[in-house]
Amino acid sequence: MKRVSALICLMIMAVSILAPSCFAAKETANTQKGANFKIEKTTPENNAKNVSVENLSVKIYFDTEMLPKDKASREANAKQFKLTDKKGKKIPIKVYYSHKEEGLVMVVSDTVKKDIQIEGDTNLVLAEDVLKRFQAYGWYTDEFSFIQPDGSYKEDIEGLAEVIAKVLYPEDNHPEGKSLRLKQQYFFVSATMQSIVRKHIEVYGTAENFHEKNVIQINDTHPALVIPELMRILMDDAGLDWDTAWHITTHSVAYTNHTVLAEALERWPQELMQSLLPRIWLILTEIARRYQEKIENYYHDPAKTSELAIIWDGQVRMANLCIAGGMAVNGVSALHSDILRNDVFKYQCAMEPEKFKNVTNGIDHRRWLAQINPRLDEVVRALAGGDEYLLHPEALKKLESYANDTAVLDRLGEIKRANKLDFAAYVKKTQGVVLNTDAIFDVQVKRLHEYKRQLLNAMHILYLYQQLQNDPGRAMQPRVFLFGAKAAPGYAVAKRIIRLINSMAAEINADPICRDKLQVVFLENYRVSLAEHLMPASEVSQQISTAGKEASGTGNMKFMMNGALTVGTLDGANVEMHEVLGDENMFLFGLHADEVVRLKREGYTPQKLYARDENLRCVIDKLKQGFSDGNTYEDLASRLLLNDEYMLLQDFASYCAAEQRMAETYARSEDWNRKSLLNIARSGIFAADRAVAQYADTIWHVEHK
C-alpha cells in the first residue's frame, strides 16, 4: 500500500535549513554559549568543518584532509565526539562516510519530534497517520555575526534557530524576510522528507522502491524544494545514480496549484538559493538544464523556452520546477483547472497534457457540520438515516424530500435562530459587542486580499448607509455585516482595507439612524476556533471574488453545508455549487471569467462608471471624504479610479442588486428556509471524502474504501 504524505503550505509549509555553518572545535571539552548541544573530547586533528541543522538533527562534516585516510580509523576518530543536550543527557548519533560529501558525517537522531494526531475518520493512510511539527535548534554561522568584538554573544543562538519555525509567512519585502522564508521552506521540506525516507528504508531496506510505496502531494509552490531535496537524499544518502533518483522522484511527487496569482507562483533570486542552499542549487541547475533541453526539443521557440524554464534571468521559478518534477498537476475547481490548462500553464499542458487533472476541494463534514452544529446534526440524523451521512455524505441528499415539509422548515429556522443567539453570546463575551440577532447575519470571512473584494462589500454597506442618511425612515431589512480577515505582514493595501472597515463600523454603529437596521462588526483574530462558532449562525455567505481569480474556496462549502445562502460570482467552486443549486438557490452577480478577460483586453475605464453612476460616485467620494474617526481613504479611492484591477466598479451595481434580491427573499421565511435546506442537502458533493477519493483514483493510484 502506498503512503500518502501531504506537504501543506500552512501546516508543513516547505521551509528551511541553512547553508553549511561553521565553528572551530577546541582541544578541550567545549560548551558553546546559547547552543543546545556541546561537543566533547575534540582534538585539533578532528577539526570539524561544518555544522548545520537538518531534520531536527545536527550533521558534523569532518575535513577529509585532517582525518586518517582509512575508513575504520576515521570512524573510530569520529566516535570521540559525544553530543549531549543542555541537561547533560547523551544524544544518540550514527557515523558514516559519505563519498558525495567527501567526508565523515555524524548524524544526531531525531530527538525533538512531536506528533499530532489527525482528527476525524480517514479511509486512507495519510503520512504516518500523524502531522509532524518540527522545531529548529541552535546552529553556527560562517561569519560569526552573533559574536561581539569582546567575544560576547549578541543574542541567544538557540533563539536565532527557533525563529525558523516560529514565524509563519514572515514579511518578505526585504532581503532578511526573503532569506527567512527560504530557510523555513527548506527546513520543513528537509525534515519531512528525511523522516519519510528513513521510515521507508526501515521497512523495506532500500530506497529503490520508494515511488511504489509513497506519494508526496505538495500544495502550492511553498514545498517545491521537496523535488531537489528528495533527489539529494536519494543520491547522497541512498547512493542512487541521477537517472534512478529522477525516475523515483517524478513518480513520487504531485503538485496541487491553489491559486493563479503570481505571488503564489514563487520565484526565488538565484543568488539567494546559491548562497543558502549550495547543494540544492547544484541539483536544481541540473534539473533545469535537462528540462530546458526538453522544452527546446519540443517547441524550438526561444520565447517559450524563456517562459517555461526553471532557472532564467537570475530567478528560480518554483511552479515550473513543480511541473517538471511532478507526476501530476491539478487545480482545485473545474474553472480553476481549466484556467491552468488553457492559460497559466498552457504550454506545459500542450507538452504533457496527461499530467493535468482536476480535483475540486472538499471539507471535512464530520467537523464542519456534525461537530460544530449539533442541532443541525440531530435533524440530519433524524431525516437522513442516522449516522449514515458521516461516512457517506451523499446521504445528505435525502433531506430534499422534506423541502415542502413545513415542520422541518420551521425547525431549520429555529436551529438557525438558536445558533445566532449562541454566537451573539460568544461575541459579547470575547469582544464586548452586542449583535442584533433579529437582523440578517451577512458574513465575509477569509484572507484579506484585493481579489476577494472585501472592499466591494464595504462599498455596498456605504451605499446602504447613504440610503438611510438620505431617508432615515426608509424600510430596510435589518443586517449585521460580519467581517473576519487577516492581512499578510507586507500587504499594505490589505491593511488599509481592514482599517477602512473599522472606520466605517465605528461611524455606522454610532449613528442613531442605523440602530436596529445596520451594524458592522470586524471579528478580531479570525481563526478556525472562531469559525466553528460562526458557521452555524451565518445566514448569508459572501463569495464575491473577481471571476477567474479564486481557485476554489472552502469557506463557501462550509457555509453552504450549514445552511447559509451564497451571494457570489461564478468563480472557483461557486461554479460547481451553482451547478447543483441553480440560480434559484443562490444570488449570483457580476462578470463571468471570460468577460473579465475580454473587458480588460478591450480596455476597462473605471472613471466612466464613476461619472455615470451616482450611487457609485457617492460611495467613492465618501472614501475620499473620510469617517468620524478622522481617517480618510483617498488612496483606496484613487486605486479604484485609476486602475481597479479587480473590477469592483464594474460589478458594483450588479452586486447591490443581488444583495437586494437576497434581502427580499429573507423576508419570506419559508422560502428562505427551503433554500437553506436545499443548500444543506446538495452539499455532500463538497465533502473531503469525495476529494480524497478522487486524488486516490486519479493521481495517487491507491486503493480506498
Buried (B, 14 or more C-beta within 10 A) or exposed (E): EBBBBBBBBEBBBBBBBBBBBBBEBEEEEBEBEBBBBBBBBBEEBBBBBBBBBBBBBBBBBBBBEBBBEEEEEBBEBBEEBBBBBEEEEEBEBEBEBBEEBEBBBBBBBBEBBEEEEEEEEBEBBBBBEEBBBBBBBBBBBEEEEBEEEEEEBEEBBBEBBBEBBEBEBBBBEEEEBBBBBBBBBBBBBBBBBBBBBBBBBEEEEEBBEBBEEBBBBBBBBBBBBBBBBBBBBBBBBBEBEBEBBBBBBBBBBBBBBBBBEEEBBBBBBBEBBBBBBEBBBEBBBEBBEEBBEBBBEBBEEEEBBEBBBBBBEEBBBBBBBBBBBBBBBBBBBBBBBBBBBEEBBEBBBEBBEEBBBBBBBBBBBBBBBBBBBEBBBEBBBEBBEEEBBBEBBBBBBBBEEBBEBEEBBEBBBEBBEEBBEBBBBBBEEEBEBEBBBEBBBBBBBBBBBBBBBBBBBBBBBBBBBBBBEEEEEEEBBBBBBBBBBBBBBBBEBBBBBBBBBBBBBBBBBEBEBBEEBBBBBBBEEBEEEBBBBBBBBBBBBBBBBBBBBBBBBBBBBBBBBBBBBBBBBBBBBBBBBBEBBEEEBBBBBBBBBEBBBEBEEEEBEBEEBBEEBEBBEBBBEBBBEBBEEEBBBEEBBEBBBEEBBBBBBBBBBBBBEBBBEBBEBBEEEEBBBBBBBBBBBBBBBBBBBBBBBBBBEBBBEBEBE
